[in-house]
Amino acid sequence: MFDVAYAMGAGGTGTGAKGFDIMSFLPFIAIAVVFYFLLIRPQQKKAKQQREMLSGIKKGDKVITSGGLYGEVTGLTDHTVTMEIAPKVRVKFARGSIAVIDNKVGN
């Protein structure tokens, strides 16, 4: 019995470690490329569009907040937006809470 176990371990079949093989990493590379084009790139593109939209807000724009309030921008600072949601009713919001600039929106 010891001879069989010894014979199995001392083979010369040439199936040992080959070193670095690019084909073994090809599936991981393909998965990384798919993740980049399907998840990361579209998310970065949308974030860039959001930043550009927020930097382009000006007085008189009609906007919708992420909470669903409709109103017209009456004042701006670097971080806040003052918005009129009804006649003589003004509220302040963080600039990042603006979801949509839509000058076709009616109050």
Order of alpha helices (4+ residues) and beta strands (2+ residues): alpha-alpha-alpha-beta-beta-beta-beta-beta
